Structure formats: structure tokens, C-alpha cells
Amino acid sequence: MKRWMIVLSLFCVLFALSTETKAQWQNGNLAVRTNGNNFQSGDQLKIEIVALDLILEPFYTQVSYSYSVQVEKKDDDGNLVKKTETRTIDRKAGPVIESMEKLQSVVLDDTFHFGEGTPEGVITAAVTVYARGSKSKLSVIKSEAIYGEDTGKAAKLQLHGLKRANAETWLTFDGVFIEGGRYTALILNGNKIITQIEVGVYPSGHNELNISSTQLSGTAGKTFDILIHDHDHSYSSTLARVAIPSTP
């Protein structure tokens, strides 16, 4: 009887730990930071991950880049028609990351260069997270880069620019946003995270997002990178070098 009680207790402990482990990925606590979201020929795309909370489970990642191209193919009648195909470039899987402290960042890849052969439009960088020692997929976090003169309308989540400074503690951005998402914003100066805003980051439409928080105090008149992350849909977007104007 005692042996069964011990086995049952161990099972309960393992189940609780498993539930806690799954929760940290279900909560979308890993964001993707890039070095911007608009690029021209010759530019380099840098991909890193940022932990928005403690990540206690060992994991490893693989970065991939995908984009759409127009190709001509023959239909059943032998006529040439244009079709859209998705091309994907996979990088090698990275080393195991044992754990991450809150707001710790890790650079994953900086080998993607825009240039000849890269079509203008939306390039999606996806970070697939796997459990250590397996191909068990824990999460996929994405960020989208706009290459060339494309307007980025096909993007899922994209910070385009600062639309207006309503007050020192209330900024409105334009872009493409997922309504109903659960957002976090990071204000960054170089590699230093100035603040993490978890309350008051919300879209007021498909093309407008607000950051309203006293944590913005002291940012007026300065330049920062701004990262937003949608926990529910696992999308991130980074706007580089945003000049925050002074308000009357």
C-alpha cells in the first residue's frame, strides 16, 4: 500500500512540473527581437530571443526564414499561369539553452542578408523551440521583416512608426496589429532593456496600437527601440530608433 502511495505521489509531482513547464510556453513568454523591421539591399537581419519571464526548462531553437515568390507554371490545359509559392531557408539547430532569466536575451542568427535573389515583400523569421533531446515542438515565435518598397500590408503584426504622442505616458503607433491579442512592450536602448510594460499595451483598431503607461515617464526627447509581443499569437515586432517627441 505504501509503495502505491509513493508512486502516486511521484506521479502527482511529475504531472505538476509538466503542467508548469507547458504553461510557460502557453503563456508566450518568449519574444523575438530583430534589429528593425524595414530593410534594403545589403542590410543584415539579426535574430535574438528575449525571455519575458523566467524560462526554467532546457530547450533549443531553430531559425528559419520564409517568403513568397511568383512563379509561372502550366495548368491542366498547358497554359502558363502565375502561382504563389513559399520558399523557406532553414538554419542549423542551435545549442541547448538550460534556462533564461527574465529579460535575458540570446542572439540566435545574424547570417541573413537582403540582396539579389530576395524578393521584395514580407520575410517571416520563425524561431521554433524544441524540448532538449527531442523533436518535441514547444512553441514557434515569429517576427516579420519588410524588404524593399513593400508597404507591409500582408504582415500579421508590424510596427510601422510612431503615429502621435498624446502625452508623455501615452503613445500611439501605426502598423498592422492583431486585435484581441495580449501584448507586452519592451523599451530598449541598445542592448539594455529600459522597461517592460505589461499593462496598457493594446490595439485600438487593425492599424493602430497604444502604449499607455507611467513607465514611459522620462522617455520624451530620447530615442529607443520598441518591441511589442503578442503572447496569444506568438508574434513580435521591433521598431528601431524611435524618436519620442516632447509633448506640450
C-alpha positions as CSV (number, residue, x, y, z in Angstrom):
1,M,0.0,0.0,0.0
2,K,2.8,2.4,1.0
3,R,4.6,1.6,-2.3
4,W,1.5,2.7,-4.3
5,M,1.2,5.9,-2.3
6,I,4.8,6.7,-3.1
7,V,4.3,6.0,-6.8
8,L,1.1,8.1,-6.8
9,S,2.9,11.0,-5.1
10,L,5.8,10.9,-7.6
11,F,3.3,10.9,-10.4
12,C,1.5,13.9,-9.0
13,V,4.8,15.8,-8.6
14,L,5.8,15.0,-12.2
15,F,2.4,16.0,-13.5
16,A,2.6,19.3,-11.7
17,L,6.0,20.0,-13.0
18,S,4.9,19.1,-16.5
19,T,1.9,21.4,-16.3
20,E,4.1,24.3,-15.0
21,T,6.5,23.6,-17.9
22,K,3.8,23.7,-20.5
23,A,2.3,26.8,-19.0
24,Q,5.5,28.9,-19.6
25,W,5.3,28.2,-23.3
26,Q,1.5,28.5,-23.5
27,N,1.8,32.0,-21.9
28,G,4.0,33.1,-24.8
29,N,6.8,34.3,-22.6
30,L,9.5,34.2,-25.3
31,A,9.7,37.1,-27.8
32,V,11.8,37.6,-30.9
33,R,13.8,40.8,-31.2
34,T,15.2,41.9,-34.5
35,N,17.3,44.9,-35.5
36,G,14.4,46.6,-37.1
37,N,11.5,45.8,-39.5
38,N,12.3,47.7,-42.7
39,F,15.3,46.6,-44.8
40,Q,17.0,47.5,-48.1
41,S,19.5,45.6,-50.2
42,G,22.8,44.9,-48.3
43,D,21.1,45.0,-44.9
44,Q,21.6,42.3,-42.4
45,L,18.9,40.8,-40.2
46,K,19.7,39.9,-36.6
47,I,17.5,37.5,-34.7
48,E,17.5,37.1,-30.9
49,I,15.1,35.8,-28.3
50,V,14.1,37.7,-25.1
51,A,12.6,36.0,-22.1
52,L,9.6,38.0,-20.8
53,D,9.5,35.8,-17.7
54,L,11.6,33.0,-16.2
55,I,12.2,30.1,-18.6
56,L,13.1,27.1,-16.4
57,E,13.0,24.3,-18.9
58,P,16.1,23.4,-21.1
59,F,15.4,23.9,-24.8
60,Y,17.0,24.5,-28.1
61,T,15.9,26.5,-31.2
62,Q,16.0,26.5,-34.9
63,V,15.6,29.7,-37.0
64,S,14.0,29.6,-40.5
65,Y,13.2,32.4,-43.0
66,S,10.2,32.1,-45.4
67,Y,9.0,34.4,-48.2
68,S,6.6,34.2,-51.1
69,V,7.6,34.2,-54.8
70,Q,5.6,34.4,-58.0
71,V,6.3,31.5,-60.4
72,E,4.9,30.5,-63.8
73,K,3.5,27.0,-64.1
74,K,1.5,25.2,-66.7
75,D,-2.1,24.4,-65.8
76,D,-4.0,21.3,-66.8
77,D,-4.6,22.8,-70.2
78,G,-1.0,23.6,-70.8
79,N,-1.4,27.4,-70.3
80,L,1.2,29.3,-68.3
81,V,-0.3,30.8,-65.1
82,K,1.3,32.7,-62.2
83,K,1.2,31.0,-58.9
84,T,2.5,32.0,-55.4
85,E,4.9,29.6,-53.7
86,T,6.5,29.8,-50.3
87,R,10.3,29.3,-50.1
88,T,11.9,28.5,-46.8
89,I,15.6,28.7,-45.6
90,D,16.4,26.7,-42.5
91,R,19.4,27.4,-40.3
92,K,21.0,24.6,-38.2
93,A,19.5,24.0,-34.8
94,G,21.3,25.9,-32.0
95,P,22.8,24.6,-28.8
96,V,20.7,23.8,-25.7
97,I,19.8,26.7,-23.6
98,E,19.5,25.4,-20.0
99,S,17.3,28.3,-18.7
100,M,16.7,32.0,-19.1
101,E,16.3,34.8,-16.6
102,K,13.6,37.3,-17.0
103,L,14.6,39.9,-19.7
104,Q,17.7,37.9,-20.6
105,S,18.4,37.8,-24.4
106,V,20.3,35.4,-26.6
107,V,21.4,36.0,-30.2
108,L,20.4,33.1,-32.5
109,D,21.3,34.2,-36.0
110,D,22.8,37.1,-37.9
111,T,23.6,35.5,-41.2
112,F,20.6,36.5,-43.3
113,H,21.5,39.3,-45.8
114,F,19.0,41.1,-48.1
115,G,20.1,41.3,-51.6
116,E,20.0,39.7,-55.0
117,G,17.5,36.8,-55.0
118,T,15.5,38.1,-52.1
119,P,12.0,39.2,-53.4
120,E,10.5,42.4,-52.1
121,G,7.8,41.9,-49.5
122,V,7.3,40.2,-46.1
123,I,10.1,37.9,-44.9
124,T,9.0,35.9,-41.9
125,A,11.6,34.8,-39.4
126,A,10.4,31.9,-37.3
127,V,12.0,30.6,-34.2
128,T,10.9,27.0,-33.4
129,V,11.5,25.9,-29.8
130,Y,12.2,22.3,-29.0
131,A,12.4,20.3,-25.8
132,R,16.0,19.3,-25.1
133,G,17.0,16.0,-26.6
134,S,13.9,15.6,-28.7
135,K,12.0,16.9,-31.7
136,S,9.1,17.7,-29.5
137,K,8.0,21.2,-30.6
138,L,7.2,23.5,-27.7
139,S,6.5,26.8,-29.5
140,V,7.0,28.8,-32.7
141,I,7.6,32.5,-32.3
142,K,7.6,34.7,-35.4
143,S,8.7,38.2,-36.5
144,E,8.3,39.8,-39.9
145,A,10.7,42.0,-41.8
146,I,9.7,44.2,-44.7
147,Y,12.1,44.2,-47.6
148,G,12.3,46.9,-50.3
149,E,9.4,49.2,-51.1
150,D,6.7,46.8,-49.9
151,T,4.1,48.5,-47.6
152,G,3.9,45.5,-45.3
153,K,0.1,45.2,-45.6
154,A,0.5,41.4,-45.8
155,A,2.2,41.2,-42.4
156,K,0.4,39.8,-39.4
157,L,2.0,42.1,-36.8
158,Q,4.1,45.1,-37.7
159,L,5.1,48.3,-36.0
160,H,5.4,50.9,-38.8
161,G,6.1,54.1,-36.9
162,L,5.1,56.4,-34.1
163,K,1.8,58.0,-35.1
164,R,1.4,60.5,-32.3
165,A,2.5,61.3,-28.8
166,N,-0.8,62.0,-27.0
167,A,1.0,62.6,-23.7
168,E,4.3,61.7,-22.2
169,T,2.9,58.5,-20.9
170,W,0.6,57.7,-23.9
171,L,2.0,56.9,-27.4
172,T,0.1,55.7,-30.4
173,F,1.7,53.7,-33.2
174,D,0.6,52.8,-36.7
175,G,1.1,49.4,-38.4
176,V,-0.7,46.1,-38.6
177,F,-1.9,44.6,-35.4
178,I,-3.8,41.5,-34.2
179,E,-6.9,42.7,-32.5
180,G,-7.7,40.9,-29.2
181,G,-4.1,39.9,-28.6
182,R,-2.4,40.1,-25.2
183,Y,0.6,42.5,-25.6
184,T,3.8,43.3,-23.8
185,A,6.1,46.2,-24.8
186,L,9.8,46.5,-24.2
187,I,11.6,49.8,-24.4
188,L,15.3,49.3,-25.3
189,N,18.4,51.4,-25.6
190,G,20.9,49.4,-27.5
191,N,21.3,46.0,-25.7
192,K,19.8,47.4,-22.5
193,I,16.1,46.9,-21.7
194,I,14.9,50.1,-20.1
195,T,11.5,48.9,-19.1
196,Q,8.9,46.1,-19.7
197,I,5.3,47.3,-20.0
198,E,2.8,44.5,-19.4
199,V,-0.3,46.6,-18.8
200,G,-1.7,49.3,-21.1
201,V,-0.5,47.9,-24.5
202,Y,-3.5,47.5,-26.7
203,P,-4.7,47.9,-30.3
204,S,-7.5,50.4,-30.9
205,G,-8.0,49.0,-34.4
206,H,-6.3,46.8,-37.0
207,N,-3.8,49.6,-37.9
208,E,-3.3,51.4,-34.5
209,L,-1.7,50.3,-31.2
210,N,-1.4,52.3,-28.0
211,I,1.1,52.1,-25.2
212,S,-0.3,53.9,-22.2
213,S,1.8,53.6,-19.0
214,T,3.5,55.7,-16.4
215,Q,6.6,53.6,-17.2
216,L,7.0,55.8,-20.3
217,S,7.9,58.7,-18.0
218,G,11.2,60.2,-18.9
219,T,11.3,58.8,-22.5
220,A,10.3,62.1,-24.1
221,G,13.0,63.7,-26.2
222,K,15.0,60.4,-26.4
223,T,15.4,57.6,-29.0
224,F,14.7,54.0,-28.3
225,D,14.0,50.7,-29.9
226,I,10.5,49.4,-29.2
227,L,9.5,45.7,-29.2
228,I,5.9,44.6,-28.9
229,H,5.0,40.9,-28.4
230,D,1.6,39.3,-28.7
231,H,1.6,36.4,-26.2
232,D,-1.6,34.8,-27.6
233,H,-0.4,34.6,-31.2
234,S,3.4,34.4,-30.6
235,Y,4.3,37.3,-32.9
236,S,6.8,40.0,-32.2
237,S,7.8,43.2,-34.0
238,T,10.7,45.6,-33.3
239,L,10.8,49.2,-34.4
240,A,14.3,50.6,-34.4
241,R,15.4,54.1,-33.3
242,V,12.0,55.6,-32.4
243,A,12.4,59.3,-31.5
244,I,9.9,60.1,-28.7
245,P,8.9,63.8,-29.1
246,S,8.4,66.1,-26.2
247,T,4.7,66.9,-25.5
248,P,3.3,70.2,-24.5
